[in-house]
Amino acid sequence: MASLSDILISFFLVVAGVFGLVGSFGLVKLKDTMQRIHAPTKATTLGVGGVLIASMLYFTLVKGSFSFHELLISLFLFITAPITANFIAKTHLTKHVPEEDLPESEQTYGWAVYNDPPE
């Protein structure tokens, strides 16, 4: 019979696989760039995070040593994925959406991109 650690590691690997599959499917099937941003930054990031959690559990519970690398990779991934999505969205808005189609901004510098301040 499988031990509790094997079941827990397998659970995180299956959850990670499901999130990775959903994120990849969304990246292929969604219509435009603004919709496609969400698939890799949300679902696929959670999928990679699940694999990293399973790896941390494996090294801690089975091998008996804590692996700090996976924790750092998870931290880096969860910090950089939203920032990357934000940059992609700003670039898409700048290149493909006319400024008059954007909603009015309450900011001094414009909407979602930096414009020169009025003098």
Secondary structure, DSSP 4 states (H G I P E B T S, - for coil): ---HHHHHHHHHHHHHHHHHHHHHHHHHH-SSHHHHTHIIIIIIHHHHHHHHHHHHHIIIIISS---HHHHHHHHHHHHHHHHHHHHHHHHHHHHHS-GGGSPPPSSTT-SSS--PPP-
